[in-house]
Amino acid sequence: MEEKNEVLEYLKQIKETNKKRLFWSRLTAVLMAVFVALFACCVPAVLNTLRTAENTLTTANDTLLQAQSIMTDLTDTVATMEDTLESVTKLVDDSSERLVNAFDNINSIDFEGLNQAIEDLGNVVEPLSNFFKKFK
């Protein structure tokens, strides 16, 4: 009889253990179902987000390449403008030097001597003019 009691005791323990295992199995199954449902819902959203991020990064990369091209063009334009400015500066320097020389030459003209020469020429030409008027 003792054996029977032992067997009954073992069977009760097995029953208790099986109840616990059944509870944990059901809980695990429910949690797995919830996890699978969440995974099924979240994966498309995550993939969509990744596609959007990829498109955004591609657009940003294209924009950066365009900005780099614009910066290169601007650098070239600035270099050209610097060369033009140097040319204009040289032209102004040369012109101002020539203007200074021209004004120096104009200032060196002896206007009093020139006026005197014109007056002397007028004095010489006037008698000739009077002489030739008589032949008209």
N, CA, C and O of each residue as an XYZ file, in Angstrom:
544
protein
N       0.779     -1.159      0.000
C       0.000      0.000      0.000
C       0.852      1.268      0.000
O       0.508      2.317     -0.543
N       1.906      1.089      0.607
C       2.817      2.216      0.614
C       3.277      2.550     -0.800
O       3.457      3.713     -1.161
N       3.448      1.564     -1.536
C       3.857      1.786     -2.919
C       2.758      2.508     -3.682
O       3.014      3.361     -4.531
N       1.552      2.146     -3.358
C       0.430      2.771     -4.012
C       0.371      4.254     -3.637
O       0.105      5.112     -4.479
N       0.621      4.531     -2.383
C       0.637      5.920     -1.931
C       1.787      6.687     -2.590
O       1.648      7.849     -2.974
N       2.887      6.021     -2.704
C       4.043      6.673     -3.365
C       3.720      6.965     -4.824
O       4.040      8.030     -5.351
N       3.080      5.994     -5.456
C       2.723      6.169     -6.865
C       1.696      7.303     -6.968
O       1.772      8.129     -7.877
N       0.744      7.340     -6.046
C      -0.243      8.414     -6.065
C       0.441      9.771     -5.820
O       0.097     10.776     -6.442
N       1.385      9.772     -4.929
C       2.129     11.002     -4.639
C       2.898     11.454     -5.885
O       2.889     12.636     -6.229
N       3.552     10.524     -6.547
C       4.277     10.856     -7.776
C       3.329     11.354     -8.862
O       3.645     12.282     -9.607
N       2.176     10.728     -8.936
C       1.206     11.134     -9.936
C       0.686     12.549     -9.647
O       0.458     13.320    -10.578
N       0.497     12.896     -8.367
C       0.067     14.239     -8.000
C       1.145     15.257     -8.374
O       0.861     16.342     -8.881
N       2.397     14.864     -8.103
C       3.514     15.770     -8.447
C       3.600     15.966     -9.965
O       3.837     17.069    -10.456
N       3.401     14.871    -10.683
C       3.449     14.936    -12.149
C       2.290     15.802    -12.640
O       2.454     16.603    -13.560
N       1.120     15.639    -12.025
C      -0.042     16.432    -12.415
C       0.223     17.910    -12.167
O      -0.066     18.749    -13.021
N       0.775     18.230    -10.989
C       1.113     19.631    -10.671
C       2.146     20.180    -11.671
O       2.010     21.293    -12.179
N       3.151     19.392    -11.930
C       4.195     19.815    -12.878
C       3.590     20.026    -14.267
O       3.926     20.989    -14.956
N       2.699     19.126    -14.671
C       2.066     19.248    -15.988
C       1.177     20.489    -16.050
O       1.114     21.152    -17.085
N       0.478     20.815    -14.931
C      -0.342     22.028    -14.906
C       0.540     23.265    -15.096
O       0.213     24.176    -15.856
N       1.668     23.264    -14.380
C       2.582     24.403    -14.500
C       3.140     24.503    -15.925
O       3.221     25.589    -16.499
N       3.520     23.359    -16.479
C       4.059     23.360    -17.852
C       2.994     23.832    -18.846
O       3.288     24.585    -19.774
N       1.760     23.380    -18.639
C       0.672     23.790    -19.530
C       0.454     25.304    -19.439
O       0.277     25.974    -20.457
N       0.469     25.839    -18.205
C       0.318     27.286    -18.031
C       1.428     28.042    -18.761
O       1.162     28.984    -19.507
N       2.681     27.617    -18.537
C       3.812     28.303    -19.179
C       3.800     28.109    -20.696
O       4.202     29.010    -21.432
N       3.354     26.974    -21.161
C       3.256     26.738    -22.609
C       2.218     27.668    -23.229
O       2.446     28.269    -24.279
N       1.054     27.774    -22.547
C       0.013     28.668    -23.066
C       0.489     30.120    -23.053
O       0.279     30.861    -24.013
N       1.138     30.521    -21.944
C       1.670     31.879    -21.852
C       2.705     32.135    -22.944
O       2.708     33.196    -23.568
N       3.571     31.172    -23.169
C       4.581     31.293    -24.228
C       3.921     31.392    -25.596
O       4.351     32.180    -26.439
N       2.886     30.600    -25.820
C       2.183     30.638    -27.107
C       1.514     31.993    -27.315
O       1.571     32.556    -28.408
N       0.873     32.520    -26.255
C       0.226     33.826    -26.381
C       1.273     34.904    -26.646
O       1.085     35.747    -27.522
N       2.372     34.883    -25.898
C       3.443     35.873    -26.103
C       4.049     35.759    -27.502
O       4.354     36.771    -28.133
N       4.220     34.549    -27.977
C       4.751     34.360    -29.343
C       3.771     34.910    -30.379
O       4.183     35.531    -31.359
N       2.480     34.683    -30.162
C       1.469     35.195    -31.094
C       1.482     36.724    -31.104
O       1.394     37.354    -32.158
N       1.594     37.314    -29.891
C       1.663     38.776    -29.812
C       2.924     39.269    -30.509
O       2.876     40.245    -31.257
N       4.054     38.602    -30.271
C       5.320     38.994    -30.901
C       5.231     38.889    -32.422
O       5.678     39.789    -33.133
N       4.660     37.801    -32.920
C       4.531     37.617    -34.374
C       3.615     38.693    -34.961
O       3.896     39.224    -36.035
N       2.530     39.015    -34.269
C       1.615     40.051    -34.763
C       2.311     41.409    -34.793
O       2.206     42.148    -35.773
N       3.019     41.730    -33.720
C       3.759     43.001    -33.692
C       4.827     43.035    -34.778
O       5.017     44.052    -35.446
N       5.514     41.924    -34.944
C       6.558     41.852    -35.960
C       5.957     42.040    -37.351
O       6.513     42.751    -38.188
N       4.804     41.386    -37.588
C       4.142     41.495    -38.896
C       3.659     42.917    -39.152
O       3.653     43.379    -40.293
N       3.254     43.613    -38.088
C       2.794     44.992    -38.259
C       3.963     45.963    -38.407
O       3.878     46.925    -39.171
N       5.033     45.722    -37.694
C       6.144     46.675    -37.649
C       7.103     46.552    -38.828
O       7.684     47.551    -39.251
N       7.277     45.357    -39.360
C       8.255     45.160    -40.442
C       7.937     46.026    -41.658
O       8.851     46.672    -42.171
N       6.701     46.080    -42.150
C       6.448     46.956    -43.305
C       6.724     48.427    -42.996
O       7.249     49.158    -43.837
N       6.368     48.852    -41.790
C       6.629     50.248    -41.429
C       8.130     50.520    -41.367
O       8.596     51.565    -41.821
N       8.876     49.582    -40.808
C      10.337     49.736    -40.730
C      10.933     49.750    -42.127
O      11.802     50.569    -42.425
N      10.470     48.847    -42.988
C      10.980     48.819    -44.369
C      10.641     50.110    -45.105
O      11.470     50.642    -45.844
N       9.428     50.613    -44.907
C       9.033     51.879    -45.527
C       9.919     53.021    -45.023
O      10.352     53.869    -45.802
N      10.183     53.033    -43.723
C      11.051     54.061    -43.149
C      12.459     53.960    -43.725
O      13.082     54.976    -44.034
N      12.954     52.744    -43.870
C      14.298     52.554    -44.445
C      14.343     53.018    -45.904
O      15.325     53.621    -46.337
N      13.272     52.732    -46.663
C      13.235     53.202    -48.061
C      13.225     54.732    -48.113
O      13.924     55.340    -48.924
N      12.419     55.344    -47.232
C      12.359     56.807    -47.180
C      13.709     57.387    -46.793
O      14.148     58.385    -47.364
N      14.367     56.764    -45.824
C      15.693     57.232    -45.409
C      16.690     57.098    -46.553
O      17.526     57.979    -46.755
N      16.608     56.003    -47.300
C      17.516     55.813    -48.437
C      17.282     56.889    -49.498
O      18.232     57.459    -50.034
N      15.995     57.164    -49.799
C      15.680     58.204    -50.786
C      16.165     59.569    -50.312
O      16.704     60.355    -51.090
N      15.965     59.837    -49.024
C      16.393     61.121    -48.471
C      17.911     61.251    -48.548
O      18.428     62.308    -48.908
N      18.619     60.185    -48.213
C      20.083     60.227    -48.269
C      20.576     60.371    -49.711
O      21.563     61.060    -49.969
N      19.888     59.723    -50.640
C      20.266     59.859    -52.048
C      20.067     61.298    -52.510
O      20.928     61.868    -53.180
N      18.928     61.877    -52.147
C      18.652     63.269    -52.504
C      19.668     64.204    -51.864
O      20.158     65.135    -52.504
N      19.981     63.952    -50.601
C      20.972     64.784    -49.915
C      22.339     64.658    -50.582
O      23.060     65.646    -50.716
N      22.691     63.461    -50.994
C      23.971     63.257    -51.677
C      23.989     64.008    -53.004
O      24.982     64.655    -53.337
N      22.899     63.926    -53.764
C      22.809     64.662    -55.034
C      22.920     66.169    -54.793
O      23.599     66.880    -55.534
N      22.249     66.637    -53.756
C      22.298     68.069    -53.423
C      23.716     68.484    -53.060
O      24.179     69.548    -53.473
N      24.400     67.660    -52.300
C      25.785     67.969    -51.937
C      26.695     67.981    -53.164
O      27.594     68.816    -53.266
N      26.461     67.063    -54.086
C      27.259     67.057    -55.320
C      27.004     68.325    -56.136
O      27.931     68.911    -56.696
N      25.730     68.741    -56.197
C      25.413     69.980    -56.911
C      26.048     71.176    -56.213
O      26.570     72.076    -56.870
N      26.004     71.186    -54.894
C      26.622     72.282    -54.144
C      28.124     72.313    -54.385
O      28.715     73.385    -54.519
N      28.734     71.149    -54.439
C      30.172     71.081    -54.705
C      30.475     71.625    -56.101
O      31.445     72.360    -56.288
N      29.639     71.261    -57.084
C      29.819     71.763    -58.446
C      29.658     73.285    -58.486
O      30.427     73.980    -59.151
N      28.651     73.794    -57.769
C      28.435     75.240    -57.722
C      29.629     75.927    -57.072
O      30.074     76.973    -57.542
N      30.145     75.351    -56.004
C      31.305     75.947    -55.318
C      32.523     75.973    -56.246
O      33.286     76.939    -56.247
N      32.701     74.916    -57.029
C      33.805     74.887    -57.994
C      33.616     75.988    -59.030
O      34.561     76.705    -59.361
N      32.387     76.122    -59.542
C      32.100     77.179    -60.518
C      32.329     78.560    -59.910
O      32.894     79.442    -60.556
N      31.891     78.743    -58.672
C      32.093     80.030    -58.003
C      33.576     80.327    -57.814
O      34.017     81.463    -57.986
N      34.331     79.307    -57.461
C      35.772     79.486    -57.289
C      36.412     79.912    -58.614
O      37.252     80.811    -58.651
N      35.999     79.251    -59.698
C      36.513     79.625    -61.015
C      36.110     81.051    -61.372
O      36.916     81.816    -61.901
N      34.863     81.403    -61.082
C      34.371     82.748    -61.378
C      35.134     83.794    -60.584
O      35.499     84.841    -61.118
N      35.373     83.512    -59.316
C      36.130     84.455    -58.480
C      37.553     84.605    -59.010
O      38.092     85.712    -59.039
N      38.167     83.492    -59.431
C      39.520     83.569    -59.990
C      39.515     84.418    -61.255
O      40.413     85.234    -61.461
N      38.497     84.227    -62.109
C      38.379     85.020    -63.333
C      38.172     86.491    -62.992
O      38.761     87.368    -63.623
N      37.334     86.757    -61.989
C      37.099     88.139    -61.583
C      38.373     88.770    -61.030
O      38.633     89.951    -61.263
N      39.164     87.993    -60.304
C      40.428     88.524    -59.786
C      41.362     88.881    -60.936
O      42.016     89.924    -60.919
N      41.418     87.986    -61.952
C      42.254     88.281    -63.117
C      41.757     89.534    -63.828
O      42.551     90.387    -64.223
N      40.420     89.644    -63.990
C      39.845     90.820    -64.641
C      40.143     92.080    -63.839
O      40.482     93.118    -64.406
N      40.018     91.986    -62.532
C      40.295     93.125    -61.668
C      41.761     93.546    -61.778
O      42.076     94.736    -61.800
N      42.645     92.560    -61.848
C      44.066     92.887    -62.024
C      44.288     93.592    -63.359
O      45.050     94.555    -63.443
N      43.603     93.096    -64.420
C      43.735     93.724    -65.736
C      43.201     95.153    -65.708
O      43.823     96.067    -66.249
N      42.040     95.337    -65.070
C      41.456     96.671    -64.989
C      42.361     97.591    -64.176
O      42.561     98.750    -64.538
N      42.900     97.079    -63.091
C      43.805     97.873    -62.265
C      45.034     98.280    -63.061
O      45.476     99.426    -62.980
N      45.589     97.348    -63.830
C      46.760     97.666    -64.656
C      46.396     98.709    -65.713
O      47.163     99.637    -65.968
N      45.210     98.548    -66.332
C      44.758     99.496    -67.344
C      44.580    100.887    -66.733
O      44.983    101.884    -67.330
N      43.981    100.953    -65.552
C      43.792    102.245    -64.884
C      45.140    102.857    -64.527
O      45.351    104.056    -64.708
N      46.048    102.033    -64.020
C      47.382    102.546    -63.686
C      48.087    103.095    -64.923
O      48.673    104.177    -64.890
N      48.018    102.315    -66.035
C      48.656    102.776    -67.277
C      47.990    104.056    -67.782
O      48.667    104.997    -68.195
N      46.649    104.078    -67.743
C      45.927    105.259    -68.221
C      46.223    106.476    -67.362
O      46.430    107.575    -67.876
N      46.241    106.273    -66.054
C      46.512    107.419    -65.181
C      47.940    107.924    -65.392
O      48.197    109.126    -65.320
N      48.852    107.011    -65.650
C      50.233    107.427    -65.929
C      50.290    108.241    -67.221
O      50.987    109.253    -67.291
N      49.553    107.796    -68.246
C      49.544    108.526    -69.515
C      48.844    109.882    -69.354
O      49.273    110.881    -69.931
N      47.749    109.906    -68.552
C      47.069    111.173    -68.309
C      47.979    112.157    -67.581
O      47.986    113.349    -67.889
N      48.741    111.656    -66.621
C      49.684    112.522    -65.905
C      50.713    113.081    -66.878
O      51.052    114.264    -66.828
N      51.213    112.207    -67.776
C      52.181    112.671    -68.779
C      51.546    113.706    -69.705
O      52.173    114.709    -70.046
N      50.273    113.455    -70.119
C      49.597    114.401    -71.010
C      49.394    115.747    -70.307
O      49.635    116.796    -70.903
N      48.954    115.723    -69.049
C      48.771    116.973    -68.311
C      50.103    117.687    -68.067
O      50.171    118.916    -68.078
N      51.149    116.909    -67.850
C      52.475    117.529    -67.707
C      52.867    118.232    -69.004
O      53.403    119.341    -68.992
N      52.586    117.556    -70.135
C      52.912    118.174    -71.429
C      52.063    119.415    -71.664
O      52.565    120.431    -72.144
N      50.751    119.337    -71.320
C      49.882    120.512    -71.490
C      50.358    121.641    -70.591
O      50.388    122.801    -71.002
N      50.726    121.305    -69.378
C      51.204    122.340    -68.445
C      52.544    122.926    -68.872
O      52.881    124.052    -68.507
N      53.303    122.161    -69.642
C      54.607    122.677    -70.053
C      54.515    123.617    -71.264
O      55.510    124.225    -71.661
N      53.304    123.732    -71.852
C      53.137    124.642    -72.998
C      53.280    126.087    -72.488
O      52.710    126.473    -71.467
N      54.045    126.840    -73.225
C      54.257    128.259    -72.882
C      53.165    129.056    -73.579
O      53.325    129.502    -74.715
N      52.021    129.230    -72.853
C      50.895    129.936    -73.445
C      51.214    131.408    -73.686
O      50.713    131.996    -74.644
N      52.014    131.995    -72.857
C      52.384    133.400    -73.082
C      53.209    133.523    -74.353
O      52.995    134.425    -75.164
N      54.168    132.594    -74.519
C      54.979    132.608    -75.747
C      54.123    132.331    -76.960
O      54.318    132.928    -78.018
N      53.144    131.396    -76.804
C      52.251    131.064    -77.906
C      51.381    132.263    -78.257
O      51.200    132.571    -79.435
N      50.847    132.935    -77.263
C      50.049    134.142    -77.510
C      50.893    135.220    -78.191
O      50.422    135.910    -79.094
N      52.125    135.356    -77.755
C      53.018    136.357    -78.361
C      53.293    136.005    -79.821
O      53.317    136.879    -80.687
N      53.506    134.680    -80.087
C      53.769    134.252    -81.460
C      52.546    134.493    -82.329
O      52.671    134.926    -83.474
N      51.342    134.211    -81.782
C      50.117    134.463    -82.555
C      49.979    135.959    -82.833
O      49.624    136.367    -83.938
N      50.262    136.758    -81.824
C      50.175    138.210    -82.012
C      51.190    138.675    -83.059
O      50.857    139.499    -83.911
N      52.428    138.158    -83.005
C      53.441    138.520    -83.996
C      53.010    138.079    -85.387
O      53.198    138.807    -86.362
N      52.425    136.867    -85.479
C      51.961    136.375    -86.772
C      50.845    137.271    -87.295
O      50.806    137.592    -88.483
N      49.936    137.674    -86.406
C      48.866    138.579    -86.805
C      49.433    139.901    -87.297
O      48.932    140.470    -88.267
N      50.472    140.393    -86.635
C      51.100    141.645    -87.062
C      51.735    141.487    -88.434
O      51.728    142.423    -89.234
N      52.285    140.310    -88.712
C      52.917    140.101    -90.016
C      51.852    139.882    -91.083
O      51.983    140.389    -92.197
N      50.806    139.139    -90.760
C      49.813    138.783    -91.764
C      48.908    139.976    -92.067
O      48.418    140.087    -93.191
N      48.672    140.856    -91.124
C      47.763    141.984    -91.341
C      48.222    142.886    -92.489
O      47.406    143.235    -93.342
N      49.497    143.274    -92.540
C      49.894    144.086    -93.687
C      49.770    143.325    -94.996
O      49.412    143.896    -96.026
N      50.079    141.980    -94.947
C      49.945    141.193    -96.176
C      48.473    141.133    -96.594
O      48.149    141.215    -97.779
N      47.614    140.992    -95.629
C      46.189    140.930    -95.918
C      45.726    142.256    -96.528
O      44.967    142.279    -97.497
N      46.190    143.332    -95.950
C      45.805    144.640    -96.502
C      46.348    144.790    -97.925
O      45.672    145.337    -98.796
N      47.555    144.308    -98.152
C      48.167    144.412    -99.469
C      47.351    143.617   -100.480
O      47.094    144.102   -101.582
N      46.929    142.374   -100.113
C      46.193    141.529   -101.052
C      44.752    141.990   -101.233
O      44.131    141.654   -102.242
N      44.204    142.746   -100.291
C      42.855    143.259   -100.435
C      42.785    144.261   -101.593
O      41.746    144.430   -102.231
N      43.867    144.886   -101.829
C      43.881    145.883   -102.893
C      43.747    145.215   -104.259
O      43.334    145.878   -105.211
N      44.075    143.953   -104.394
C      43.998    143.271   -105.679
C      42.633    142.653   -105.948
O      42.445    142.059   -107.010
N      41.741    142.757   -105.101
C      40.428    142.160   -105.296
C      39.630    142.922   -106.256
O      38.490    142.555   -106.539
